[in-house]
Amino acid sequence: MNKKTKISLSVSIPLLLSQITVAAESPDTIINKPKFTLLASFGVLNVEEKDFDPEAFKTEIGVSGIVTSDGLKIIYNVKADLSDAINSRDTGGTDGEADIHVKEANMIFPTSYGNFVLSPRSTSGQYRDLYANVNYFEYNAAHSGMSSPSGNTLFGQASEGSDVVAWSSPKFYGIKFVAAMLSVKEDNENDFDVKSFRAIYNQGEFNFGVGHVIASKTLTSASEDYKRSAITAGYKFEKLDLGTTYEINTDTFGSSGDYNTLGVAARYYINNSYSVAAALYQKDSDIDNNDDEGTVFQVKKQLGKNLSFWAEAANYDIAADNVALGINLSY
């Protein structure tokens, strides 16, 4: 961290903390009733070369709310996923003894200058904004890694991040800009290990976005910083959603090699209850053995906004093929 940044933080952080302290002591502080949420996604899974298995795909419980005082507004979110503990026997653990996976732990400070975010743990905004156009699926999600493993490992973008400080600009004619810094490793003499930037346009039926991520070489003692760029576009017709995301990975850490991944996806709404979705993903690596291609197909029946049934099948060149059937319950 340079000297100017340190001076800026040394001035701004005490001011922010003093404002929060005054708000906490103010008789006008209003703590809204918290909102409790649940997402339970249970079903059965058959992965290539593995036994048939009843599975908890997601079991998320969360609490969120708003605190206001003297012009200060804080939005807080905490969410945990219990699926690891429920499925622990499947991965060689003791029944119910796996760690609880915390997905969200953040505070958002909305201001007229944009939203400031303090997040020890959070769903990746880069993933949410730039990959939603090709991420229509429950099990075969379009990212690298998740608490419950999926077959889709074609993209390099992770679904979650830790130790995040971020700023999101006010929306202007449908456009917003976001910058985030992640302090992933605490002992490499580098305060911000990952930097991410993105610009998003989302208005009406059309959305478009570009983003760039830089992971410091000090994370793995590499010779170059790992860089990942993504571009996405999507359009919503009356009964059809179309989307695409293209990702470019250069100077990757480890043995992955540099690679590009293209995803194209569509969802067609047959009626108010039934929809079908399909996607094609193609990974082109400078290491030929890492090239991969996958197709995913899903049928979904929605019963109101809180209950749905779905069936999903995926076929990959390298990753394991799978078939999953599930029920989603949420409130």
C-alpha positions in Angstrom: 0.0 0.0 0.0 1.5 3.4 -1.0 1.9 6.3 1.4 -1.0 8.3 0.0 -3.4 5.4 0.4 -2.3 4.8 4.0 -2.8 8.5 4.8 -6.3 8.5 3.1 -7.3 5.4 5.1 -6.0 6.8 8.3 -8.2 9.8 7.9 -11.3 8.3 6.4 -11.6 5.2 8.6 -11.7 7.1 12.0 -14.3 9.5 10.5 -16.5 6.6 9.3 -16.1 4.8 12.7 -17.0 8.0 14.6 -20.1 8.4 12.4 -21.2 4.9 13.1 -20.6 5.4 16.9 -22.7 8.5 17.0 -25.4 6.7 15.0 -25.4 3.8 17.5 -25.8 6.1 20.4 -28.5 8.3 18.8 -32.0 8.0 20.2 -33.2 8.3 16.6 -31.6 5.0 15.5 -34.1 2.8 13.8 -33.3 -0.9 13.4 -35.8 -2.4 11.0 -37.2 -5.9 11.6 -34.7 -8.4 10.2 -35.7 -10.5 7.2 -35.0 -14.3 7.6 -34.5 -16.4 4.4 -34.3 -20.0 3.6 -33.3 -21.8 0.4 -33.4 -25.6 0.5 -32.5 -27.4 -2.7 -32.7 -31.2 -2.2 -32.6 -34.0 -4.8 -30.8 -36.9 -6.2 -27.6 -36.9 -8.2 -25.9 -39.4 -10.5 -22.3 -38.4 -11.5 -20.3 -40.4 -14.0 -18.3 -43.3 -12.4 -20.0 -42.6 -9.0 -23.0 -44.2 -7.2 -26.5 -42.7 -7.3 -26.8 -40.3 -4.3 -29.5 -38.3 -2.5 -28.0 -34.8 -2.2 -28.4 -31.4 -0.5 -27.4 -29.1 -3.3 -28.0 -25.9 -1.2 -29.3 -25.4 2.3 -28.9 -21.7 2.9 -30.2 -19.7 5.9 -29.8 -16.0 6.1 -30.7 -12.8 7.9 -30.6 -9.3 6.5 -31.8 -5.9 7.5 -31.4 -2.1 7.6 -30.2 0.2 10.3 -30.7 4.0 9.9 -29.6 6.9 12.1 -28.9 10.6 11.5 -28.6 10.2 7.8 -26.5 7.1 8.0 -27.9 3.9 6.5 -26.4 0.4 6.8 -27.6 -2.7 5.1 -26.4 -6.0 6.6 -26.4 -9.5 5.2 -25.4 -12.8 6.8 -26.0 -16.1 5.1 -24.7 -19.6 5.7 -24.9 -22.8 3.7 -25.3 -26.1 5.6 -24.9 -28.4 2.6 -21.3 -29.3 3.4 -22.3 -30.6 6.8 -25.3 -32.5 5.4 -23.3 -34.1 2.7 -20.1 -34.7 4.7 -20.5 -38.5 4.8 -20.3 -38.4 0.9 -16.9 -36.8 1.0 -15.4 -39.1 3.7 -16.3 -36.9 6.7 -18.2 -37.8 9.9 -21.9 -37.5 9.7 -23.0 -33.8 10.1 -19.5 -32.7 11.2 -18.3 -30.7 8.2 -17.8 -27.0 8.5 -20.7 -24.6 8.0 -19.9 -22.6 4.9 -20.5 -18.9 5.3 -21.6 -17.4 1.9 -22.4 -13.8 2.9 -21.1 -11.6 5.7 -21.2 -8.0 4.7 -22.3 -4.4 5.4 -23.4 -2.0 2.6 -23.3 1.8 3.2 -25.5 3.5 0.5 -24.6 7.2 -0.1 -25.3 9.8 -2.8 -21.8 9.0 -4.1 -22.5 5.3 -4.5 -22.5 2.2 -2.3 -19.5 1.3 -0.2 -19.2 -2.4 0.8 -17.3 -4.0 3.6 -17.4 -7.8 3.2 -15.4 -10.4 5.1 -17.3 -12.9 2.9 -19.5 -12.4 -0.1 -20.9 -13.8 -3.3 -18.7 -12.4 -6.0 -20.2 -9.4 -7.7 -18.0 -10.1 -10.7 -19.5 -13.5 -11.0 -23.1 -12.2 -10.4 -22.9 -9.4 -13.0 -20.8 -11.0 -15.7 -21.9 -14.6 -15.7 -25.6 -14.5 -15.0 -26.3 -14.6 -18.7 -25.0 -18.1 -19.0 -25.7 -19.3 -15.5 -29.3 -20.7 -15.7 -28.6 -24.0 -13.9 -28.8 -25.4 -10.4 -26.0 -28.0 -10.2 -23.9 -27.2 -13.3 -23.2 -23.6 -12.3 -20.9 -21.5 -14.5 -18.0 -20.8 -12.2 -14.9 -22.5 -10.8 -15.6 -24.1 -7.5 -18.5 -24.0 -5.0 -19.3 -25.5 -1.6 -21.0 -28.4 -3.3 -18.9 -29.5 -6.3 -20.3 -29.3 -9.7 -19.2 -30.6 -13.0 -18.7 -27.3 -14.8 -15.0 -26.2 -14.4 -14.7 -24.5 -17.7 -14.7 -20.9 -16.3 -12.0 -19.4 -14.1 -14.2 -17.0 -12.2 -15.0 -18.0 -8.6 -18.5 -17.7 -7.2 -17.4 -16.1 -3.8 -14.8 -13.8 -2.4 -13.2 -13.0 1.0 -12.0 -9.8 2.7 -13.6 -7.5 0.2 -13.7 -3.7 0.1 -15.8 -2.4 -2.8 -17.4 0.7 -4.3 -20.3 0.8 -6.7 -21.2 4.0 -8.5 -24.7 5.4 -8.7 -26.5 4.2 -11.7 -26.5 6.6 -14.6 -28.7 5.9 -17.7 -28.5 2.2 -16.8 -24.7 2.2 -16.3 -22.8 1.5 -13.1 -19.1 1.1 -12.4 -17.7 -1.2 -9.6 -14.2 -1.5 -8.2 -13.2 -4.0 -5.5 -10.1 -5.0 -3.6 -9.6 -8.3 -1.9 -7.0 -9.1 0.8 -6.7 -12.8 0.3 -3.4 -13.5 2.0 -2.2 -11.8 5.1 1.5 -12.6 5.2 2.8 -11.7 1.7 3.4 -8.0 2.3 0.8 -7.1 -0.2 -2.4 -5.5 1.2 -4.6 -6.0 -1.8 -4.0 -9.4 -3.5 -6.9 -9.2 -6.0 -8.3 -6.2 -7.8 -11.4 -6.3 -9.9 -13.2 -3.7 -12.0 -16.3 -3.9 -14.1 -18.8 -1.7 -16.0 -22.4 -2.8 -16.4 -25.2 -1.6 -18.5 -28.7 -3.0 -17.6 -31.8 -1.2 -18.7 -35.0 -2.6 -20.2 -34.5 -6.0 -22.0 -30.8 -5.6 -22.8 -27.7 -5.9 -20.6 -24.0 -5.7 -21.4 -20.9 -5.8 -19.2 -17.1 -5.9 -19.2 -14.8 -6.7 -16.4 -11.2 -7.3 -15.5 -9.5 -9.1 -12.5 -5.9 -9.0 -11.5 -4.6 -11.5 -9.0 -1.1 -10.7 -7.6 1.8 -13.0 -8.3 2.6 -12.8 -4.6 -0.3 -15.2 -3.9 1.7 -18.1 -5.3 5.2 -16.8 -5.9 4.5 -16.7 -9.6 6.5 -14.6 -12.1 3.5 -12.7 -13.5 0.1 -11.5 -12.2 -2.8 -13.7 -13.2 -5.3 -11.7 -15.3 -8.9 -12.6 -16.2 -11.2 -10.6 -18.4 -14.8 -11.2 -19.2 -17.4 -9.7 -21.6 -21.1 -10.5 -21.5 -24.4 -9.6 -23.2 -28.0 -10.7 -22.7 -31.5 -10.0 -24.1 -34.9 -10.9 -22.7 -37.6 -11.4 -25.3 -41.2 -12.1 -24.4 -40.7 -15.8 -23.8 -37.0 -16.3 -24.4 -33.9 -15.2 -22.6 -30.6 -15.3 -24.5 -27.1 -14.7 -23.1 -23.4 -15.1 -23.7 -20.2 -14.7 -21.7 -16.6 -14.8 -23.0 -13.8 -15.2 -20.5 -10.0 -14.7 -21.2 -7.4 -16.1 -18.7 -3.7 -15.2 -19.1 -0.7 -15.9 -16.9 -2.7 -18.4 -14.9 -1.2 -19.9 -11.7 -0.3 -23.6 -11.7 -0.7 -26.0 -14.6 -4.0 -24.6 -16.1 -2.3 -22.8 -18.9 -3.8 -19.7 -20.6 -7.3 -20.3 -21.9 -10.5 -18.7 -23.2 -14.0 -19.9 -22.4 -17.2 -19.1 -24.3 -20.6 -19.8 -22.9 -23.9 -19.4 -24.8 -27.2 -20.1 -23.0 -31.0 -19.7 -23.5 -34.1 -20.2 -21.5 -37.5 -20.6 -23.2 -40.7 -20.1 -21.1 -43.4 -22.5 -22.4 -46.0 -21.1 -20.0 -46.2 -19.6 -16.5 -45.1 -22.9 -15.0 -42.7 -24.7 -17.4 -39.5 -23.6 -18.9 -36.5 -25.3 -20.6 -32.9 -24.1 -20.6 -29.8 -25.1 -22.6 -26.2 -24.0 -22.8 -23.0 -24.7 -24.7 -19.6 -24.1 -23.0 -16.3 -24.3 -24.9 -12.9 -24.0 -23.3 -9.8 -23.4 -25.6 -6.5 -23.8 -23.8 -2.9 -23.4 -25.0 -2.4 -26.8 -23.3 -4.4 -29.1 -25.6 -5.2 -31.7 -22.9 -7.1 -29.0 -21.0 -9.5 -28.2 -23.8 -13.0 -29.0 -22.8 -16.6 -28.6 -24.1 -19.9 -29.1 -22.3 -23.6 -29.0 -23.0 -26.3 -28.6 -20.2 -30.0 -29.1 -20.5 -32.7 -28.3 -17.9 -36.5 -28.6 -17.5 -38.0 -26.6 -14.7 -41.6 -26.4 -13.3 -42.3 -23.3 -11.1 -45.1 -23.6 -8.6 -45.5 -20.0 -7.4 -42.4 -18.0 -6.4 -41.4 -20.3 -3.5 -41.4 -23.8 -4.9 -39.9 -25.4 -8.1 -39.0 -28.8 -9.5 -36.2 -29.3 -11.9 -34.2 -31.9 -13.9 -30.8 -31.3 -15.3 -28.3 -33.2 -17.4 -24.8 -32.3 -18.5 -22.3 -33.8 -20.9 -18.6 -32.8 -20.8 -15.5 -33.9 -22.8 -13.3 -33.9 -19.6 -15.4 -33.1 -16.6 -17.7 -35.8 -15.3 -21.1 -36.1 -16.9 -24.0 -35.8 -14.5 -27.8 -36.0 -14.1 -29.5 -34.2 -11.2 -33.2 -34.0 -10.1 -34.2 -31.5 -7.5 -36.8 -29.6 -5.5 -36.2 -25.9 -4.5 -38.0 -24.4 -1.5 -37.5 -20.8 -0.6 -38.9 -18.0 1.5 
